[in-house]
Amino acid sequence: MPDLILIDIVLKGTKDSIEAISKIKKLNIPVIFLITHSEESKIERAKLTEPCGYLIKPYDRNELKCAIELAIYKNQIENELNESEARFRTLIENVEDVFVRYDLNLRYQYVSPSIEEFTGTKPEDFIGKTNLEAGFSSDMTNFFDKHLLEAIQSKKSADVRFSYPGPNGLILAEGRVYPEFDNNGDVKSVVTVNRDITKHMEDVDKIKSSEFKYRKLYESMMDAFAHVDNKGHIIEFNEVFRQMLGYDPDELLKLTYRDITPEKWHEYETEIVKNQVYDRGFTDIYEKEYLRKDGTIFPVELRTYQVRDEQGHPNGLWAIVRDISKRKESKKLLLESESKFRELFGNANDMITLNEIEKNIVPGKFIEVNKIGIERLGYSREEFLNMTPMDIVAPDYHTKMRIIAAEFQNSSNAQFEIVHLTKDGKRIYVEVNNHLFHLRGKTVALAISRDITERKKVEENLKQSEKRYRTLYSSMNEGVAIHKVIYDKSDTPVDYVIIDINNAYEEILGINKKDVLGIKASKVYGVEKAPYLKIYSEVVQTGKSTQFETYFKPMDKHFKISVFSPSKDTFATIFEDITSRKKTEEALCESEETYRTLFESDPNYTILLSLEGVILDLNTSALNIIGISKDEIIGKHFTELTIFPKEEITVNRKMFSSLLNQDALSKHYESKIFDKNSNIRWIETVLTTIIKDDVPSYFLVISSDITERKVFEDKINYSLKEKNVLLKEIHHRVKNNMQIISSMLSLQTNYIDDNIALDVLKESQNRVKTMAMIHEKLYQSNDFINIKFDDYILRLVSDLFYSYNIQEDHIKPVIEVEDVKLNIETAVPCGLIISELVSNSLKYAFPEVKNGKIQVSLKRHNNKYELTVSDNGIGFPEDLDFRNTESLGLQLVNNLVEQIDGQITIDINQGTEFKIIFKKLEYKERI
């Protein structure tokens, strides 16, 4: 069969081309006529054959090609449109729903056959008519036309429900009205889909009880519908499907079902279609997700069916789709609700139980109990589920339980108090809220039991408190009176009567109880108007308590009165006589003036601070040095002032904190501030805590200006520093001079051959070194008064051994000196004594002996010192008196001992030992 027929409108011979085309028109082959301008009459006849186009001769090659392609494409589109229309008609003509299409003038264009069951009228009798012309009443016509026009104007679908007198009685129907659009998005027609729901509405009570099922059914009749070809392109859909995805109709027709399905579902859905549709023609209901135009993803539930053409060949798929977003959300909410219920049930502070109720309203076994119930009564869960409420109620309350169970028959709710018995026999008072409901076909009681043991104790305590209150009321030192307000006809308070008083009232006011009860206040106190009526009536009206102090002239007394309203139109006053306190306050005011005078006239800077460091008050002296007005300073934190150098703020904070933490009363310290001219000033501060009610409440800062004193001290320190430098230099020069003398003596020994003279020079040199070493120690030390003597003796003895060329394996020095410091007056002679005695031992004690030992010891005994110099040599000659000898060294030792006011002794039993006891000499002023 050819794809297209190209025929000249004029044929040679007897056959006419128009007649020929009329006969082959039924073959559905597109036709193009070749014509000339002179053949216009034949063109009018050719139009009846509905050709795909005309081509004027002579024609261009490109024009011919375009005309042929356009004709073939147009014929293909018309064929596809006819197939789609045929499928649509097949669908709507084989369902119970009534499909109606109206044009924009609201005239019938198409009616499905099922309308005859609705109206008794054949479909063809509606075509071209309006609703009124088709036989509908004016009310029904107005109803239908209203919804049709709304769909056209709003371009939106709408659901309707109506009743109609059908051929077999009243028909109840529901339907949907929705517009149809052309490719430009304009409304081209409007469609209604109606369904007979009469059988679902016969029993109203039954419909109400199965509302959920009806709603699900209603929703299923309004599901989305879509049709795709074998390649998956969307070729047909209903309005619900379009609205579900948010596309315009022409946009949907350009998409495939994969374009509206997230990629993760593609393989899954392909498998379902392959394994189910191709096998049996439809799928089970399955879930997946759709992708809206705006990018949102939502879940759907669908079933897919295979569509076949008239020859039975697969011609695509169509599906009924339901948006299950709400169902998913409801399921999620249900799970959350279940989770919350479990959380609440398991973690409630009250005991919660579920137990079955038998037919005679007798409590049956527990079927559930929460954690707090198990913990409270001490039973395990397994034990609980084998018990009834009667098993946990104290035996003396069983009768009450039976009465409550009987009352339960008339009401599904009950609230009562009872006593539970724990597993170990402990009694627990509980308040029970019981509620009956049906669970899985059984009557179940939900009981919430709150432990009110503590409340019972509170109630008992309340009774005791009431007794104590009465006792307190009667024994209070303050006067108490209870009153009731009296109003006039316009509800204006005019007076009040006293309805109760305590004993203190009588004692304070000197009025007997019998003379005031039930009596107006104005009469009791002998005044024209009841005292403080305005204040008392305001407390009664507002319910706000108040307190005030007043002078009551009729009694010449000061009172402090507290007022509150315990009930409507009543008020209570609690008062005390403060007359003596007022007199004290007056005296205190006088004292305050005196204090203020002293505070302001104090030349020291005086500041009062809170414990947080906020300035509360300061005197004139402080203001003058700071240079800021009082109003600018009060209320500021002391660190906000610009008078403190940065480092001083830290010092002050530390002092405040230290004063509080050490429970001290005061702290003294020095610090610096800037005065109003930005000059540094030194102050000496006494920081004191002010105690109130045995608790530190304030800081009092009293600072004296010590700038001049600090300047003077700086001068003294500078002068002292100069003197120290000078003294150090003197010691340095003395040491140098002595070293020069020592060097000169050493040089002199090179020119003397006489051994006696040579020894004299060496001894003189050692004596000079001994004194020079003292000045060297002082020069190297920061302390120019005292010499650390242990280091000095070690070096002195070492130098003597070196001077006499003593080998270490012959004589060993042993030094035992405590940590002793001596002034120069004592150190010089003491050093010379050690030098002479050690030298004497080195020269005479060991003429031939090896492995000798010389020991020097210096120890403190109370306020005295003990110097010992000994050796284990040949010993001191017994016939020699060390006090009277021609030896220059021993004469020098005796003189030096005398110089330091010491005592010297000698022991020659084992070698020679000199022991000297002396005191440290005090400095003597020299002239």
Long-range contacts (C-beta under 8 A, 24 or more apart in sequence): 1-27, 1-29, 2-29, 3-29, 3-30, 3-72, 4-29, 4-30, 4-31, 4-32, 4-52, 4-68, 4-71, 4-72, 4-75, 5-29, 5-30, 5-31, 5-32, 6-32, 6-34, 6-55, 6-68, 7-31, 7-32, 7-33, 7-34, 8-33, 8-34, 9-33, 9-34, 9-35, 9-39, 9-42, 9-43, 9-46, 10-39, 10-42, 18-42, 18-45, 18-46, 18-48, 18-49, 21-46, 21-49, 21-51, 22-48, 22-49, 25-49, 25-50, 28-75, 28-79, 29-75, 30-71, 30-72, 30-74, 30-75, 31-71, 32-67, 32-68, 32-71, 34-59, 83-309, 84-235, 84-236, 86-310, 87-227, 87-236, 87-307, 88-236, 96-195, 96-196, 97-175, 97-193, 97-194, 97-195, 97-221, 98-175, 98-192, 98-193, 98-194, 98-195, 99-191, 99-192, 99-193, 100-126, 100-191, 100-192, 100-194, 101-180, 101-189, 101-190, 101-191, 102-148, 102-189, 102-190, 102-191, 102-192, 103-189, 104-152, 104-187, 104-188, 104-189, 104-190, 105-130, 106-130, 106-131, 106-145, 106-148, 106-149, 106-190, 108-134, 109-189, 117-166, 117-196, 118-164, 118-166, 118-171, 118-173, 118-194, 118-196, 119-164, 119-166, 119-167, 120-166, 120-167, 140-164, 144-192, 147-177, 148-177, 148-190, 148-192, 150-177, 151-177, 151-178, 151-179, 151-187, 151-190, 152-179, 152-187, 152-190, 155-179, 155-181, 155-187, 157-239, 157-240, 157-243, 159-222, 160-192, 170-198, 171-196, 171-198, 172-196, 172-197, 172-198, 172-200, 172-201, 173-197, 173-198, 174-218, 176-222, 176-239, 178-238, 178-239, 179-239, 181-248, 181-249, 183-249, 183-250, 185-248, 185-249, 185-250, 195-221, 219-322, 220-322, 223-320, 223-321, 223-322, 224-320, 224-321, 224-322, 224-323, 225-318, 225-319, 225-320, 225-321, 226-257, 226-318, 226-319, 226-321, 227-307, 227-316, 227-317, 227-318, 228-256, 228-257, 228-316, 228-317, 228-318, 229-315, 229-316, 230-314, 230-315, 230-316, 231-256, 232-256, 232-257, 232-258, 235-316, 236-318, 241-321, 244-290, 244-292, 244-300, 244-321, 244-323, 245-290, 245-291, 245-292, 245-293, 246-292, 246-293, 246-294, 247-293, 251-293, 259-291, 260-290, 260-291, 261-288, 261-289, 261-290, 261-291, 262-289, 262-291, 262-297, 265-289, 272-304, 273-304, 273-317, 277-304, 277-305, 277-306, 277-317, 278-306, 281-305, 281-306, 282-306, 287-324, 290-321, 298-323, 298-325, 299-323, 299-324, 299-325, 299-328, 300-324, 345-370, 346-370, 346-371, 347-371, 348-372, 348-448, 350-448, 350-449, 350-450, 350-451, 351-376, 351-377, 351-430, 351-447, 351-448, 351-449, 351-450, 351-451, 352-446, 352-447, 352-448, 352-449, 353-384, 353-389, 353-446, 353-447, 353-449, 354-439, 354-444, 354-445, 354-446, 354-447, 355-388, 355-389, 355-444, 355-445, 355-447, 356-442, 356-443, 356-444, 356-445, 357-408, 357-436, 357-442, 357-443, 357-444, 357-445, 361-405, 361-406, 361-408, 361-409, 362-405, 363-388, 363-389, 363-390, 363-401, 363-405, 363-445, 364-388, 367-444, 373-449, 376-420, 376-422, 376-428, 376-451, 377-420, 377-421, 377-422, 377-423, 377-428, 378-422, 378-423, 378-424, 379-423, 383-423, 389-447, 392-420, 392-421, 393-418, 393-419, 393-420, 393-421, 394-418, 394-419, 394-420, 394-421, 394-427, 395-421, 404-434, 408-434, 408-436, 412-436, 412-437, 417-452, 420-449, 428-453, 429-453, 429-455, 429-456, 431-455, 473-502, 474-502, 474-503, 475-503, 476-502, 476-504, 476-574, 477-504, 477-576, 478-504, 478-574, 478-575, 478-576, 479-504, 479-505, 479-507, 479-508, 479-509, 479-573, 479-574, 479-575, 479-576, 480-504, 480-505, 480-572, 480-573, 480-574, 480-575, 481-505, 481-516, 481-572, 481-573, 481-575, 482-566, 482-570, 482-571, 482-572, 483-521, 483-536, 483-570, 483-571, 483-572, 483-573, 484-569, 484-570, 485-536, 485-537, 485-540, 485-569, 485-570, 485-571, 486-520, 493-533, 493-536, 493-537, 493-540, 494-530, 494-533, 495-520, 495-521, 495-522, 495-530, 495-533, 496-520, 496-521, 496-530, 496-533, 496-536, 496-571, 497-521, 498-524, 499-570, 508-575, 508-576, 508-577, 509-555, 525-554, 526-554, 527-554, 532-561, 535-563, 536-563, 536-571, 536-573, 539-563, 539-564, 539-565, 539-571, 540-565, 540-568, 540-569, 540-570, 540-571, 549-578, 558-582, 602-702, 604-702, 604-703, 604-704, 605-683, 605-701, 605-702, 605-703, 605-704, 605-705, 606-700, 606-701, 606-702, 606-703, 607-638, 607-700, 607-701, 607-703, 608-690, 608-698, 608-699, 608-700, 608-701, 609-638, 609-698, 609-699, 609-700, 609-701, 610-698, 610-699, 611-660, 611-696, 611-697, 611-698, 611-699, 612-637, 613-637, 613-638, 613-639, 613-653, 613-656, 613-699, 614-638, 616-698, 622-703, 624-676, 625-673, 625-675, 625-676, 625-681, 625-705, 626-675, 626-676, 627-675, 627-676, 627-677, 628-676, 642-674, 643-673, 643-674, 643-675, 644-673, 644-674, 645-672, 645-673, 645-674, 645-680, 648-672, 648-673, 655-685, 655-687, 656-687, 656-699, 659-687, 659-689, 659-699, 660-689, 660-696, 664-689, 665-689, 670-706, 681-705, 681-707, 682-706, 682-707, 682-709, 682-710, 724-784, 727-784, 728-778, 728-779, 728-784, 731-775, 731-776, 731-778, 731-779, 731-784, 732-775, 732-779, 734-772, 734-775, 735-772, 735-775, 735-776, 735-779, 738-768, 738-769, 738-771, 738-772, 738-775, 739-769, 739-772, 741-768, 742-768, 742-769, 742-772, 759-843, 760-888, 762-803, 763-839, 763-888, 763-889, 765-803, 766-799, 766-800, 766-803, 766-835, 766-839, 767-832, 767-835, 767-836, 767-892, 769-799, 769-803, 770-796, 770-831, 770-832, 770-834, 770-835, 771-828, 771-831, 771-832, 773-799, 773-831, 774-824, 774-827, 774-828, 774-831, 778-824, 783-821, 785-823, 785-824, 786-821, 786-822, 786-823, 787-821, 787-822, 787-823, 787-824, 787-827, 788-819, 788-820, 788-821, 789-817, 789-820, 789-821, 789-822, 789-827, 789-830, 789-858, 790-815, 790-817, 790-818, 790-819, 790-820, 790-858, 792-827, 792-831, 793-817, 793-834, 793-856, 793-858, 796-831, 796-834, 796-835, 796-838, 797-834, 797-838, 797-854, 797-856, 800-835, 800-838, 800-839, 800-842, 801-842, 804-839, 804-842, 804-843, 806-842, 809-850, 809-851, 810-846, 810-850, 810-851, 810-852, 811-842, 811-846, 811-852, 811-853, 811-854, 812-851, 812-852, 812-853, 812-854, 813-853, 813-854, 813-855, 813-856, 814-853, 814-854, 814-855, 814-856, 815-855, 815-856, 815-857, 816-855, 816-856, 816-857, 816-858, 816-859, 817-856, 817-857, 817-858, 818-858, 818-859, 818-860, 820-858, 820-860, 820-865, 822-865, 822-920, 823-920, 823-921, 823-923, 825-921, 825-922, 825-923, 825-924, 826-900, 826-918, 826-920, 826-921, 829-896, 829-897, 829-899, 829-900, 830-867, 830-896, 830-900, 830-918, 832-892, 832-896, 833-867, 833-869, 833-893, 833-896, 833-897, 833-916, 834-867, 834-869, 836-889, 836-890, 836-892, 836-893, 836-896, 837-869, 837-893, 837-914, 838-869, 839-889, 840-887, 840-889, 840-890, 841-869, 841-871, 841-873, 841-912, 844-873, 844-874, 845-871, 845-872, 845-873, 845-874, 845-875, 845-911, 845-912, 846-871, 846-873, 846-874, 847-874, 849-873, 849-874, 861-917, 863-919, 864-917, 864-918, 864-919, 865-917, 865-918, 865-919, 865-920, 866-915, 866-916, 866-917, 867-915, 867-916, 867-918, 868-913, 868-914, 868-915, 868-916, 869-913, 869-914, 870-907, 870-911, 870-912, 870-913, 870-914, 871-911, 871-912, 871-913, 872-910, 872-911, 873-911, 873-912, 874-911, 875-908, 875-910, 875-911, 875-912, 876-906, 876-908, 876-912, 878-908, 882-906
